[in-house]
Amino acid sequence: QVQVAESGGGLVQAGGSLRLSCAASGSILSINNMRWFRQAPGNQRELVASISSSGNTYYPNSVKGRFTISRDNAKNTVYLQMSSLKPEDTAVYYCNAEFYQPARSYWGQGTQVTVSS
């Protein structure tokens, strides 16, 4: 069992920046993928960034060039640096730890990000 907890959400003006943190209860070296998702009211949860245990990253086009995911293995923490924020980035952001063998994943409680226009 792995527990993950997000922090760093808040209210920011359009064009501003925020950094989210996701702290894991154990070593993140054993986690295959650490991922950030978001869910806005009425929308499905969508992937916004992922980083593998080897450091490979992925971003959808909607956030590419504005969001950066990184990991600090010593602190068992993954970060999501968000820049040039837009009102459409407003959502609850969730951290997810994904394992391959056996397949399972763990979710945090989420942190609210609100971008005002």
Phi, psi and omega in degrees: 000132178239135175251137176234145183222127180268154173205164174106358179290172179164195180255131181217151177281155177304137183093350182275186184228154173213151173238122176264147177238147177227110181262129179261152183285340179226193181294132179276356178295333181274355183270127185294314179221136168252131187226151171246131174240165172218155178217118175266156181305130178082357181249161173284157175290133183233146178284132177244341178191148174214154176220131182274172179296337178268359176097001178289138183242157177217140175222140171286164182300331185297336182236354183302132182089347179246327181252144177225126176259141179212167182223144173242099185296327181294329180260001183052044186227141174242143183241153170232106177271121182244126181233166180048048185293146181240156178305328180288354173277353179298126183182171166271128182257131183242142173262145182220134175251121184247129175247148179268318188235109344289162182293124179194160176211158183230140184246148170274181182278341180098154176223136185279132172240124179237124180248118181268147181270000000 
